[in-house]
Amino acid sequence: MLRACTVDELPPGESVRIAGPEPIAVFNADGELYAISDTCTHQDASLADGWLEGCFVECPLHAALFDLRTGMPSCLPAKQPVRTYPVLVDDGVIYVRAEAAEDAA
């Protein structure tokens, strides 16, 4: 598991980026935590730098919108989904279960 941050470090409406071979973005959407691949599938842009709208994140480059729950894009220009990852909180720390990303590190 990858450590993202503490719960206190990720208030609602904010995101954090976990660097690595496969960067991961973790979002706090109104108290619900989600983790997705950080790189937009349309063009290389960090989704952690995007705008959070409910359970969706808007890519800061060309405004592609991704559902944090499924990774599916809901509008162009993105056509491919981003990967989603399970998130868990243990003793106030947010972790992402990302075996493929961990194996590559």
Biopython code that builds the backbone (N, CA, C, O; Angstrom):
import numpy as np
from Bio.PDB.StructureBuilder import StructureBuilder

atoms = [
    (1, "MET", "N", (0.841, -1.194, 0.000)),
    (1, "MET", "CA", (0.000, 0.000, 0.000)),
    (1, "MET", "C", (0.880, 1.249, 0.000)),
    (1, "MET", "O", (1.967, 1.276, 0.577)),
    (2, "LEU", "N", (0.375, 2.258, -0.657)),
    (2, "LEU", "CA", (1.092, 3.531, -0.715)),
    (2, "LEU", "C", (0.468, 4.520, 0.262)),
    (2, "LEU", "O", (-0.753, 4.660, 0.324)),
    (3, "ARG", "N", (1.311, 5.196, 1.016)),
    (3, "ARG", "CA", (0.831, 6.216, 1.940)),
    (3, "ARG", "C", (0.616, 7.504, 1.160)),
    (3, "ARG", "O", (1.512, 7.968, 0.455)),
    (4, "ALA", "N", (-0.579, 8.079, 1.288)),
    (4, "ALA", "CA", (-0.886, 9.341, 0.596)),
    (4, "ALA", "C", (-0.605, 10.528, 1.514)),
    (4, "ALA", "O", (0.214, 11.388, 1.191)),
    (5, "CYS", "N", (-1.283, 10.572, 2.656)),
    (5, "CYS", "CA", (-1.161, 11.669, 3.615)),
    (5, "CYS", "C", (-2.059, 11.344, 4.800)),
    (5, "CYS", "O", (-2.666, 10.275, 4.846)),
    (6, "THR", "N", (-2.145, 12.252, 5.745)),
    (6, "THR", "CA", (-3.095, 12.058, 6.836)),
    (6, "THR", "C", (-4.442, 12.629, 6.408)),
    (6, "THR", "O", (-4.521, 13.432, 5.479)),
    (7, "VAL", "N", (-5.486, 12.211, 7.086)),
    (7, "VAL", "CA", (-6.834, 12.714, 6.803)),
    (7, "VAL", "C", (-6.876, 14.226, 6.984)),
    (7, "VAL", "O", (-7.522, 14.924, 6.202)),
    (8, "ASP", "N", (-6.199, 14.735, 8.000)),
    (8, "ASP", "CA", (-6.179, 16.179, 8.266)),
    (8, "ASP", "C", (-5.497, 16.969, 7.159)),
    (8, "ASP", "O", (-5.791, 18.150, 6.974)),
    (9, "GLU", "N", (-4.592, 16.337, 6.421)),
    (9, "GLU", "CA", (-3.860, 17.018, 5.348)),
    (9, "GLU", "C", (-4.643, 17.070, 4.033)),
    (9, "GLU", "O", (-4.197, 17.693, 3.070)),
    (10, "LEU", "N", (-5.811, 16.414, 3.991)),
    (10, "LEU", "CA", (-6.610, 16.378, 2.767)),
    (10, "LEU", "C", (-8.055, 16.774, 3.071)),
    (10, "LEU", "O", (-8.928, 15.914, 3.185)),
    (11, "PRO", "N", (-8.302, 18.078, 3.201)),
    (11, "PRO", "CA", (-9.664, 18.533, 3.504)),
    (11, "PRO", "C", (-10.603, 18.340, 2.306)),
    (11, "PRO", "O", (-10.134, 18.163, 1.181)),
    (12, "PRO", "N", (-11.911, 18.372, 2.533)),
    (12, "PRO", "CA", (-12.872, 18.243, 1.433)),
    (12, "PRO", "C", (-12.591, 19.264, 0.325)),
    (12, "PRO", "O", (-12.300, 20.432, 0.581)),
    (13, "GLY", "N", (-12.690, 18.774, -0.917)),
    (13, "GLY", "CA", (-12.469, 19.633, -2.068)),
    (13, "GLY", "C", (-11.021, 19.709, -2.517)),
    (13, "GLY", "O", (-10.710, 20.420, -3.473)),
    (14, "GLU", "N", (-10.131, 18.991, -1.848)),
    (14, "GLU", "CA", (-8.697, 19.049, -2.164)),
    (14, "GLU", "C", (-8.208, 17.706, -2.702)),
    (14, "GLU", "O", (-8.911, 16.697, -2.642)),
    (15, "SER", "N", (-6.980, 17.725, -3.229)),
    (15, "SER", "CA", (-6.366, 16.511, -3.750)),
    (15, "SER", "C", (-4.889, 16.502, -3.399)),
    (15, "SER", "O", (-4.307, 17.529, -3.049)),
    (16, "VAL", "N", (-4.298, 15.322, -3.500)),
    (16, "VAL", "CA", (-2.865, 15.155, -3.287)),
    (16, "VAL", "C", (-2.361, 14.187, -4.356)),
    (16, "VAL", "O", (-3.077, 13.277, -4.773)),
    (17, "ARG", "N", (-1.134, 14.397, -4.786)),
    (17, "ARG", "CA", (-0.527, 13.552, -5.817)),
    (17, "ARG", "C", (0.533, 12.675, -5.173)),
    (17, "ARG", "O", (1.389, 13.158, -4.432)),
    (18, "ILE", "N", (0.468, 11.372, -5.465)),
    (18, "ILE", "CA", (1.494, 10.434, -5.035)),
    (18, "ILE", "C", (2.395, 10.213, -6.240)),
    (18, "ILE", "O", (1.967, 9.654, -7.250)),
    (19, "ALA", "N", (3.641, 10.652, -6.132)),
    (19, "ALA", "CA", (4.584, 10.519, -7.240)),
    (19, "ALA", "C", (5.039, 9.077, -7.377)),
    (19, "ALA", "O", (5.001, 8.307, -6.417)),
    (20, "GLY", "N", (5.464, 8.726, -8.560)),
    (20, "GLY", "CA", (5.975, 7.395, -8.822)),
    (20, "GLY", "C", (5.911, 7.098, -10.299)),
    (20, "GLY", "O", (5.518, 7.955, -11.091)),
    (21, "PRO", "N", (6.298, 5.881, -10.684)),
    (21, "PRO", "CA", (6.248, 5.504, -12.100)),
    (21, "PRO", "C", (4.831, 5.641, -12.662)),
    (21, "PRO", "O", (4.650, 5.999, -13.826)),
    (22, "GLU", "N", (3.837, 5.355, -11.834)),
    (22, "GLU", "CA", (2.430, 5.543, -12.173)),
    (22, "GLU", "C", (1.851, 6.492, -11.130)),
    (22, "GLU", "O", (1.320, 6.034, -10.119)),
    (23, "PRO", "N", (1.940, 7.810, -11.351)),
    (23, "PRO", "CA", (1.428, 8.756, -10.359)),
    (23, "PRO", "C", (-0.055, 8.532, -10.082)),
    (23, "PRO", "O", (-0.825, 8.180, -10.976)),
    (24, "ILE", "N", (-0.433, 8.744, -8.838)),
    (24, "ILE", "CA", (-1.820, 8.547, -8.406)),
    (24, "ILE", "C", (-2.312, 9.834, -7.757)),
    (24, "ILE", "O", (-1.586, 10.476, -6.997)),
    (25, "ALA", "N", (-3.544, 10.201, -8.063)),
    (25, "ALA", "CA", (-4.177, 11.367, -7.441)),
    (25, "ALA", "C", (-5.222, 10.876, -6.445)),
    (25, "ALA", "O", (-6.026, 9.998, -6.758)),
    (26, "VAL", "N", (-5.204, 11.444, -5.252)),
    (26, "VAL", "CA", (-6.176, 11.101, -4.210)),
    (26, "VAL", "C", (-7.015, 12.347, -3.955)),
    (26, "VAL", "O", (-6.482, 13.441, -3.771)),
    (27, "PHE", "N", (-8.326, 12.171, -3.947)),
    (27, "PHE", "CA", (-9.270, 13.280, -3.799)),
    (27, "PHE", "C", (-10.161, 13.088, -2.592)),
    (27, "PHE", "O", (-10.531, 11.965, -2.251)),
    (28, "ASN", "N", (-10.506, 14.197, -1.943)),
    (28, "ASN", "CA", (-11.521, 14.199, -0.897)),
    (28, "ASN", "C", (-12.723, 14.931, -1.478)),
    (28, "ASN", "O", (-12.748, 16.160, -1.534)),
    (29, "ALA", "N", (-13.717, 14.163, -1.908)),
    (29, "ALA", "CA", (-14.932, 14.725, -2.497)),
    (29, "ALA", "C", (-16.025, 14.711, -1.440)),
    (29, "ALA", "O", (-16.726, 13.714, -1.265)),
    (30, "ASP", "N", (-16.159, 15.824, -0.742)),
    (30, "ASP", "CA", (-17.182, 15.966, 0.308)),
    (30, "ASP", "C", (-17.113, 14.847, 1.344)),
    (30, "ASP", "O", (-18.138, 14.310, 1.764)),
    (31, "GLY", "N", (-15.892, 14.503, 1.747)),
    (31, "GLY", "CA", (-15.702, 13.498, 2.791)),
    (31, "GLY", "C", (-15.485, 12.092, 2.274)),
    (31, "GLY", "O", (-15.094, 11.215, 3.045)),
    (32, "GLU", "N", (-15.726, 11.844, 0.991)),
    (32, "GLU", "CA", (-15.461, 10.536, 0.385)),
    (32, "GLU", "C", (-14.089, 10.582, -0.283)),
    (32, "GLU", "O", (-13.769, 11.537, -0.992)),
    (33, "LEU", "N", (-13.289, 9.557, -0.056)),
    (33, "LEU", "CA", (-11.934, 9.522, -0.609)),
    (33, "LEU", "C", (-11.888, 8.637, -1.846)),
    (33, "LEU", "O", (-12.434, 7.534, -1.852)),
    (34, "TYR", "N", (-11.230, 9.130, -2.896)),
    (34, "TYR", "CA", (-11.098, 8.407, -4.155)),
    (34, "TYR", "C", (-9.654, 8.508, -4.630)),
    (34, "TYR", "O", (-8.979, 9.505, -4.374)),
    (35, "ALA", "N", (-9.182, 7.472, -5.322)),
    (35, "ALA", "CA", (-7.846, 7.492, -5.917)),
    (35, "ALA", "C", (-7.951, 7.026, -7.365)),
    (35, "ALA", "O", (-8.597, 6.022, -7.666)),
    (36, "ILE", "N", (-7.303, 7.773, -8.252)),
    (36, "ILE", "CA", (-7.284, 7.440, -9.678)),
    (36, "ILE", "C", (-5.880, 7.687, -10.217)),
    (36, "ILE", "O", (-5.060, 8.342, -9.573)),
    (37, "SER", "N", (-5.616, 7.154, -11.400)),
    (37, "SER", "CA", (-4.366, 7.488, -12.081)),
    (37, "SER", "C", (-4.313, 8.994, -12.248)),
    (37, "SER", "O", (-5.311, 9.617, -12.610)),
    (38, "ASP", "N", (-3.171, 9.577, -11.990)),
    (38, "ASP", "CA", (-3.063, 11.035, -11.999)),
    (38, "ASP", "C", (-2.974, 11.626, -13.396)),
    (38, "ASP", "O", (-3.230, 12.818, -13.568)),
    (39, "THR", "N", (-2.622, 10.839, -14.389)),
    (39, "THR", "CA", (-2.392, 11.376, -15.724)),
    (39, "THR", "C", (-3.639, 11.247, -16.593)),
    (39, "THR", "O", (-4.186, 10.156, -16.750)),
    (40, "CYS", "N", (-4.077, 12.354, -17.149)),
    (40, "CYS", "CA", (-5.224, 12.376, -18.054)),
    (40, "CYS", "C", (-4.943, 11.462, -19.239)),
    (40, "CYS", "O", (-3.824, 11.438, -19.752)),
    (41, "THR", "N", (-5.947, 10.711, -19.675)),
    (41, "THR", "CA", (-5.762, 9.783, -20.790)),
    (41, "THR", "C", (-5.786, 10.490, -22.145)),
    (41, "THR", "O", (-5.446, 9.878, -23.157)),
    (42, "HIS", "N", (-6.175, 11.745, -22.185)),
    (42, "HIS", "CA", (-6.171, 12.493, -23.445)),
    (42, "HIS", "C", (-4.792, 13.062, -23.739)),
    (42, "HIS", "O", (-4.291, 12.949, -24.857)),
    (43, "GLN", "N", (-4.187, 13.669, -22.737)),
    (43, "GLN", "CA", (-2.869, 14.269, -22.891)),
    (43, "GLN", "C", (-2.233, 14.354, -21.509)),
    (43, "GLN", "O", (-2.945, 14.412, -20.507)),
    (44, "ASP", "N", (-0.924, 14.362, -21.440)),
    (44, "ASP", "CA", (-0.223, 14.360, -20.157)),
    (44, "ASP", "C", (-0.528, 15.609, -19.339)),
    (44, "ASP", "O", (0.049, 16.673, -19.566)),
    (45, "ALA", "N", (-1.427, 15.467, -18.404)),
    (45, "ALA", "CA", (-1.749, 16.540, -17.460)),
    (45, "ALA", "C", (-2.080, 15.885, -16.129)),
    (45, "ALA", "O", (-2.683, 14.813, -16.093)),
    (46, "SER", "N", (-1.689, 16.524, -15.041)),
    (46, "SER", "CA", (-1.952, 15.999, -13.702)),
    (46, "SER", "C", (-3.395, 16.287, -13.305)),
    (46, "SER", "O", (-3.807, 17.444, -13.222)),
    (47, "LEU", "N", (-4.154, 15.230, -13.062)),
    (47, "LEU", "CA", (-5.543, 15.414, -12.638)),
    (47, "LEU", "C", (-5.622, 15.953, -11.209)),
    (47, "LEU", "O", (-6.626, 16.555, -10.831)),
    (48, "ALA", "N", (-4.575, 15.742, -10.417)),
    (48, "ALA", "CA", (-4.551, 16.316, -9.066)),
    (48, "ALA", "C", (-4.560, 17.836, -9.128)),
    (48, "ALA", "O", (-4.958, 18.494, -8.167)),
    (49, "ASP", "N", (-4.121, 18.405, -10.260)),
    (49, "ASP", "CA", (-4.151, 19.856, -10.449)),
    (49, "ASP", "C", (-5.471, 20.332, -11.033)),
    (49, "ASP", "O", (-5.650, 21.527, -11.267)),
    (50, "GLY", "N", (-6.395, 19.411, -11.269)),
    (50, "GLY", "CA", (-7.685, 19.753, -11.861)),
    (50, "GLY", "C", (-8.670, 20.314, -10.859)),
    (50, "GLY", "O", (-8.335, 20.565, -9.701)),
    (51, "TRP", "N", (-9.898, 20.507, -11.329)),
    (51, "TRP", "CA", (-10.959, 21.089, -10.516)),
    (51, "TRP", "C", (-11.931, 20.004, -10.114)),
    (51, "TRP", "O", (-12.431, 19.265, -10.962)),
    (52, "LEU", "N", (-12.201, 19.904, -8.826)),
    (52, "LEU", "CA", (-13.097, 18.902, -8.276)),
    (52, "LEU", "C", (-14.511, 19.446, -8.277)),
    (52, "LEU", "O", (-14.774, 20.532, -7.761)),
    (53, "GLU", "N", (-15.433, 18.664, -8.874)),
    (53, "GLU", "CA", (-16.850, 19.033, -8.943)),
    (53, "GLU", "C", (-17.665, 17.831, -8.511)),
    (53, "GLU", "O", (-17.979, 16.971, -9.334)),
    (54, "GLY", "N", (-18.013, 17.755, -7.230)),
    (54, "GLY", "CA", (-18.711, 16.579, -6.723)),
    (54, "GLY", "C", (-17.814, 15.366, -6.832)),
    (54, "GLY", "O", (-16.713, 15.354, -6.280)),
    (55, "CYS", "N", (-18.277, 14.330, -7.547)),
    (55, "CYS", "CA", (-17.488, 13.105, -7.745)),
    (55, "CYS", "C", (-16.755, 13.118, -9.079)),
    (55, "CYS", "O", (-16.389, 12.060, -9.591)),
    (56, "PHE", "N", (-16.538, 14.289, -9.644)),
    (56, "PHE", "CA", (-15.854, 14.415, -10.921)),
    (56, "PHE", "C", (-14.655, 15.342, -10.788)),
    (56, "PHE", "O", (-14.662, 16.280, -9.991)),
    (57, "VAL", "N", (-13.615, 15.060, -11.588)),
    (57, "VAL", "CA", (-12.473, 15.958, -11.660)),
    (57, "VAL", "C", (-12.333, 16.403, -13.105)),
    (57, "VAL", "O", (-12.432, 15.601, -14.033)),
    (58, "GLU", "N", (-12.103, 17.694, -13.276)),
    (58, "GLU", "CA", (-11.912, 18.266, -14.599)),
    (58, "GLU", "C", (-10.428, 18.454, -14.853)),
    (58, "GLU", "O", (-9.728, 19.081, -14.057)),
    (59, "CYS", "N", (-9.952, 17.913, -15.955)),
    (59, "CYS", "CA", (-8.546, 18.036, -16.328)),
    (59, "CYS", "C", (-8.218, 19.514, -16.551)),
    (59, "CYS", "O", (-8.978, 20.227, -17.206)),
    (60, "PRO", "N", (-7.086, 19.975, -16.007)),
    (60, "PRO", "CA", (-6.747, 21.391, -16.140)),
    (60, "PRO", "C", (-6.278, 21.783, -17.547)),
    (60, "PRO", "O", (-6.155, 22.970, -17.847)),
    (61, "LEU", "N", (-6.018, 20.805, -18.400)),
    (61, "LEU", "CA", (-5.476, 21.122, -19.715)),
    (61, "LEU", "C", (-6.555, 21.369, -20.769)),
    (61, "LEU", "O", (-6.573, 22.421, -21.409)),
    (62, "HIS", "N", (-7.464, 20.388, -20.950)),
    (62, "HIS", "CA", (-8.495, 20.523, -21.987)),
    (62, "HIS", "C", (-9.900, 20.256, -21.469)),
    (62, "HIS", "O", (-10.812, 20.044, -22.268)),
    (63, "ALA", "N", (-10.101, 20.261, -20.161)),
    (63, "ALA", "CA", (-11.421, 20.172, -19.518)),
    (63, "ALA", "C", (-12.116, 18.821, -19.674)),
    (63, "ALA", "O", (-13.341, 18.749, -19.577)),
    (64, "ALA", "N", (-11.361, 17.752, -19.913)),
    (64, "ALA", "CA", (-11.979, 16.423, -19.876)),
    (64, "ALA", "C", (-12.451, 16.174, -18.450)),
    (64, "ALA", "O", (-11.794, 16.591, -17.496)),
    (65, "LEU", "N", (-13.572, 15.506, -18.302)),
    (65, "LEU", "CA", (-14.167, 15.276, -16.992)),
    (65, "LEU", "C", (-14.163, 13.776, -16.703)),
    (65, "LEU", "O", (-14.630, 12.982, -17.520)),
    (66, "PHE", "N", (-13.633, 13.385, -15.532)),
    (66, "PHE", "CA", (-13.556, 11.973, -15.147)),
    (66, "PHE", "C", (-14.353, 11.725, -13.875)),
    (66, "PHE", "O", (-14.302, 12.518, -12.935)),
    (67, "ASP", "N", (-15.088, 10.619, -13.854)),
    (67, "ASP", "CA", (-15.836, 10.195, -12.676)),
    (67, "ASP", "C", (-14.853, 9.530, -11.717)),
    (67, "ASP", "O", (-14.216, 8.539, -12.073)),
    (68, "LEU", "N", (-14.727, 10.061, -10.518)),
    (68, "LEU", "CA", (-13.784, 9.511, -9.535)),
    (68, "LEU", "C", (-14.174, 8.110, -9.081)),
    (68, "LEU", "O", (-13.315, 7.338, -8.656)),
    (69, "ARG", "N", (-15.462, 7.773, -9.165)),
    (69, "ARG", "CA", (-15.935, 6.464, -8.713)),
    (69, "ARG", "C", (-15.597, 5.352, -9.685)),
    (69, "ARG", "O", (-15.356, 4.217, -9.273)),
    (70, "THR", "N", (-15.576, 5.670, -10.988)),
    (70, "THR", "CA", (-15.395, 4.640, -12.010)),
    (70, "THR", "C", (-14.171, 4.860, -12.888)),
    (70, "THR", "O", (-13.693, 3.923, -13.527)),
    (71, "GLY", "N", (-13.658, 6.086, -12.929)),
    (71, "GLY", "CA", (-12.556, 6.432, -13.809)),
    (71, "GLY", "C", (-12.995, 6.773, -15.222)),
    (71, "GLY", "O", (-12.170, 7.161, -16.049)),
    (72, "MET", "N", (-14.273, 6.633, -15.509)),
    (72, "MET", "CA", (-14.786, 6.864, -16.865)),
    (72, "MET", "C", (-14.848, 8.352, -17.192)),
    (72, "MET", "O", (-15.243, 9.162, -16.354)),
    (73, "PRO", "N", (-14.452, 8.710, -18.429)),
    (73, "PRO", "CA", (-14.616, 10.101, -18.853)),
    (73, "PRO", "C", (-16.082, 10.352, -19.188)),
    (73, "PRO", "O", (-16.772, 9.466, -19.692)),
    (74, "SER", "N", (-16.544, 11.550, -18.908)),
    (74, "SER", "CA", (-17.943, 11.857, -19.205)),
    (74, "SER", "C", (-18.076, 12.857, -20.342)),
    (74, "SER", "O", (-19.191, 13.205, -20.732)),
    (75, "CYS", "N", (-16.959, 13.323, -20.878)),
    (75, "CYS", "CA", (-17.020, 14.228, -22.023)),
    (75, "CYS", "C", (-15.681, 14.202, -22.755)),
    (75, "CYS", "O", (-14.667, 13.747, -22.226)),
    (76, "LEU", "N", (-15.710, 14.694, -23.965)),
    (76, "LEU", "CA", (-14.491, 14.819, -24.759)),
    (76, "LEU", "C", (-13.627, 15.931, -24.187)),
    (76, "LEU", "O", (-14.152, 16.812, -23.506)),
    (77, "PRO", "N", (-12.345, 15.926, -24.430)),
    (77, "PRO", "CA", (-11.652, 15.145, -25.442)),
    (77, "PRO", "C", (-11.205, 13.758, -24.975)),
    (77, "PRO", "O", (-10.767, 12.960, -25.804)),
    (78, "ALA", "N", (-11.296, 13.443, -23.688)),
    (78, "ALA", "CA", (-10.860, 12.115, -23.224)),
    (78, "ALA", "C", (-11.855, 11.052, -23.670)),
    (78, "ALA", "O", (-13.068, 11.255, -23.616)),
    (79, "LYS", "N", (-11.323, 9.915, -24.111)),
    (79, "LYS", "CA", (-12.164, 8.796, -24.524)),
    (79, "LYS", "C", (-11.883, 7.546, -23.708)),
    (79, "LYS", "O", (-12.735, 6.664, -23.605)),
    (80, "GLN", "N", (-10.691, 7.464, -23.126)),
    (80, "GLN", "CA", (-10.282, 6.297, -22.340)),
    (80, "GLN", "C", (-10.409, 6.596, -20.849)),
    (80, "GLN", "O", (-10.138, 7.719, -20.422)),
    (81, "PRO", "N", (-10.817, 5.605, -20.046)),
    (81, "PRO", "CA", (-10.907, 5.822, -18.596)),
    (81, "PRO", "C", (-9.530, 5.868, -17.946)),
    (81, "PRO", "O", (-8.544, 5.397, -18.512)),
    (82, "VAL", "N", (-9.482, 6.439, -16.755)),
    (82, "VAL", "CA", (-8.292, 6.353, -15.915)),
    (82, "VAL", "C", (-8.512, 5.202, -14.941)),
    (82, "VAL", "O", (-9.648, 4.824, -14.656)),
    (83, "ARG", "N", (-7.427, 4.659, -14.440)),
    (83, "ARG", "CA", (-7.510, 3.558, -13.486)),
    (83, "ARG", "C", (-7.958, 4.071, -12.127)),
    (83, "ARG", "O", (-7.567, 5.161, -11.709)),
    (84, "THR", "N", (-8.771, 3.294, -11.444)),
    (84, "THR", "CA", (-9.177, 3.626, -10.077)),
    (84, "THR", "C", (-8.466, 2.686, -9.114)),
    (84, "THR", "O", (-8.088, 1.572, -9.478)),
    (85, "TYR", "N", (-8.288, 3.151, -7.879)),
    (85, "TYR", "CA", (-7.596, 2.374, -6.859)),
    (85, "TYR", "C", (-8.393, 2.405, -5.564)),
    (85, "TYR", "O", (-9.006, 3.421, -5.236)),
    (86, "PRO", "N", (-8.389, 1.288, -4.818)),
    (86, "PRO", "CA", (-9.037, 1.284, -3.507)),
    (86, "PRO", "C", (-8.285, 2.189, -2.516)),
    (86, "PRO", "O", (-7.055, 2.251, -2.521)),
    (87, "VAL", "N", (-9.041, 2.873, -1.685)),
    (87, "VAL", "CA", (-8.481, 3.755, -0.660)),
    (87, "VAL", "C", (-8.920, 3.237, 0.698)),
    (87, "VAL", "O", (-10.061, 2.807, 0.865)),
    (88, "LEU", "N", (-8.018, 3.276, 1.664)),
    (88, "LEU", "CA", (-8.401, 2.935, 3.035)),
    (88, "LEU", "C", (-7.728, 3.892, 4.000)),
    (88, "LEU", "O", (-6.669, 4.456, 3.723)),
    (89, "VAL", "N", (-8.373, 4.054, 5.131)),
    (89, "VAL", "CA", (-7.847, 4.927, 6.186)),
    (89, "VAL", "C", (-7.545, 4.050, 7.394)),
    (89, "VAL", "O", (-8.394, 3.287, 7.854)),
    (90, "ASP", "N", (-6.324, 4.173, 7.898)),
    (90, "ASP", "CA", (-5.908, 3.415, 9.066)),
    (90, "ASP", "C", (-5.240, 4.367, 10.046)),
    (90, "ASP", "O", (-4.194, 4.944, 9.750)),
    (91, "ASP", "N", (-5.840, 4.523, 11.194)),
    (91, "ASP", "CA", (-5.289, 5.363, 12.255)),
    (91, "ASP", "C", (-5.014, 6.787, 11.760)),
    (91, "ASP", "O", (-3.982, 7.379, 12.074)),
    (92, "GLY", "N", (-5.961, 7.324, 10.979)),
    (92, "GLY", "CA", (-5.853, 8.700, 10.518)),
    (92, "GLY", "C", (-4.960, 8.923, 9.307)),
    (92, "GLY", "O", (-4.739, 10.065, 8.904)),
    (93, "VAL", "N", (-4.441, 7.839, 8.719)),
    (93, "VAL", "CA", (-3.574, 7.940, 7.549)),
    (93, "VAL", "C", (-4.298, 7.339, 6.345)),
    (93, "VAL", "O", (-4.901, 6.270, 6.440)),
    (94, "ILE", "N", (-4.230, 8.044, 5.210)),
    (94, "ILE", "CA", (-4.859, 7.589, 3.970)),
    (94, "ILE", "C", (-3.847, 6.766, 3.182)),
    (94, "ILE", "O", (-2.727, 7.208, 2.925)),
    (95, "TYR", "N", (-4.268, 5.553, 2.802)),
    (95, "TYR", "CA", (-3.443, 4.661, 2.002)),
    (95, "TYR", "C", (-4.179, 4.303, 0.705)),
    (95, "TYR", "O", (-5.409, 4.269, 0.661)),
    (96, "VAL", "N", (-3.401, 4.040, -0.340)),
    (96, "VAL", "CA", (-3.942, 3.601, -1.616)),
    (96, "VAL", "C", (-3.383, 2.218, -1.904)),
    (96, "VAL", "O", (-2.176, 1.989, -1.819)),
    (97, "ARG", "N", (-4.282, 1.298, -2.249)),
    (97, "ARG", "CA", (-3.851, -0.051, -2.608)),
    (97, "ARG", "C", (-3.580, -0.055, -4.111)),
    (97, "ARG", "O", (-4.498, -0.076, -4.931)),
    (98, "ALA", "N", (-2.296, -0.034, -4.441)),
    (98, "ALA", "CA", (-1.898, 0.067, -5.844)),
    (98, "ALA", "C", (-0.751, -0.884, -6.106)),
    (98, "ALA", "O", (0.395, -0.454, -6.245)),
    (99, "GLU", "N", (-1.047, -2.173, -6.174)),
    (99, "GLU", "CA", (-0.005, -3.177, -6.312)),
    (99, "GLU", "C", (0.873, -2.956, -7.533)),
    (99, "GLU", "O", (2.096, -3.060, -7.436)),
    (100, "ALA", "N", (0.278, -2.655, -8.673)),
    (100, "ALA", "CA", (1.074, -2.460, -9.899)),
    (100, "ALA", "C", (2.032, -1.299, -9.741)),
    (100, "ALA", "O", (3.192, -1.388, -10.142)),
    (101, "ALA", "N", (1.554, -0.206, -9.158)),
    (101, "ALA", "CA", (2.399, 0.968, -8.943)),
    (101, "ALA", "C", (3.494, 0.648, -7.918)),
    (101, "ALA", "O", (4.628, 1.107, -8.059)),
    (102, "GLU", "N", (3.161, -0.132, -6.895)),
    (102, "GLU", "CA", (4.157, -0.474, -5.884)),
    (102, "GLU", "C", (5.232, -1.390, -6.458)),
    (102, "GLU", "O", (6.412, -1.240, -6.141)),
    (103, "ASP", "N", (4.825, -2.346, -7.309)),
    (103, "ASP", "CA", (5.790, -3.272, -7.907)),
    (103, "ASP", "C", (6.772, -2.543, -8.809)),
    (103, "ASP", "O", (7.934, -2.935, -8.914)),
    (104, "ALA", "N", (6.307, -1.480, -9.462)),
    (104, "ALA", "CA", (7.171, -0.729, -10.371)),
    (104, "ALA", "C", (8.124, 0.201, -9.623)),
    (104, "ALA", "O", (9.134, 0.634, -10.178)),
    (105, "ALA", "N", (7.805, 0.506, -8.373)),
    (105, "ALA", "CA", (8.632, 1.457, -7.600)),
    (105, "ALA", "C", (9.916, 0.818, -7.123)),
    (105, "ALA", "O", (10.723, 1.473, -6.463)),
]
sb = StructureBuilder()
sb.init_structure("model")
sb.init_model(0)
sb.init_chain("A")
sb.init_seg("    ")
for serial, (resi, resn, name, xyz) in enumerate(atoms, 1):
    if name == "N":
        sb.init_residue(resn, " ", resi, " ")
    sb.init_atom(name, np.array(xyz, "f"), 0.0, 1.0, " ", f" {name:<3s}", serial, name[0])
structure = sb.get_structure()
